Amino acid sequence: MVGAGPAGCAAAIVLARGGAKPLLVDRDAEAGDALCGGFLSWRTAQRLHGLGVDPETLGGHPIERLLLFGEGRPVEIALPQRAFGLSRKALDTALRESALAAGAELAIDTVRQVEGLHVTGRAHEWRAESLFLATGKHDLRGTARPRSAKDPALGLRVRLAPSSGLAKRLANTIELHLFDGGYAGIVLQEDGSANVCLAVRKSLIGEAGANPMELLARLAAGHPHFALRLEAGWREARVDTIGSVPYGWSAQATEPGVFRLGDQAAVIPSLAGEGIDIALASGIAAAEAWLTGAAEAAPAYQQALHERVRGPLMWAGAAWGLAERPAITRLGLAAARLAPGLISRLVDATRLH
């Protein structure tokens, strides 16, 4: 497994439980706090329980409702079941521990290139029987995903320090703020801090002089609800970025022995909040396929996963396309105020069933 995040660890847990000897290769000895994935849907929580990880035990912030912000008053949508806000550091650490307890091994190295089943790291080289590619949104040389968007999406994340104001506003809530050219999701984490994760068009940050802080300031100036979340001192917070995310892409094919997992298999727009569930589900499905058919099972697994995620990707992409157009957003939010069930059905359509 190249990558010891949710997808790689899920595959390692299932493989180890099935009697295999999986090796996880990651550049970090300790799990870091990845940019995206701070929201765990109810389906994600169910899948995590099967892997021996309980978001509630880890201190995950309980989430019962979604608040949508555009023009006018926000729209409130009750979630069908409890979700959680949990940092990737807490989640990935727990999944690593579960994988190692199941019998997986962990090697620390920075993988530089993949050629077929040959993995080249800074310190070691491996010739694998099968390769599970689980590097998240980061591509490796030899495995890059296609990027053809004229105005690609960029990911940004800022972590806001705990405060009584944020705790009150975000209690049991995930917020989605819709802008012209992007959106921001805001949720509390287990330590009381707020994770603000944005997906914006490259042109939007270009207009801000390629300065993330200037972009946040401009968004706050034009969106008062968003401005209220950026409390005093937010300019001192660290901003993490990732460029050219191929939202909507999924791998339809692969060669025998190479299993693509997580964002290396399918990249759902982050406003759906289903990225971690796809990561876990892909890892579980790939491991089950390998236990049944070994390396030769990879192409069938990849095609089946592509078919499985096609609906959620389509609906999430449509929602994203509508959300970043103010005129359509106004109409959509007006309709949602009259019939909240419309948004609930869209939320369900973006889940991985």
Secondary structure, DSSP 8 states (H G I E B T S, - for coil): -B--SHHHHHHHHHHHHTT---EEEES-SS----SS--EE-HHHHHHHHHTT--TTTTT-EEEEEEEEESSSS-EEEEEEEEEEE--HHHHHHHHHHHHHHHT-EEEE--EEEEETTEEEESS-EEE-SSEEE--TT---BT-------SS-EEEEEEEE---HHHHHHTTTEEEEEEETTEEEEEEE-TTS-EEEEEEEEHHHHHHTTT-HHHHHHHHHHH-HHHHHHS-TTGGGS-EEEEEEE-TT-B-----TTEEE-GGGTB---GGG--HHHHHHHHHHHHHHHHHHHGGGGHHHHHHHHHHHHHHHHHHHHHHHHHHT-HHHHHHHHHHHHH-THHHHHHHHHTS--
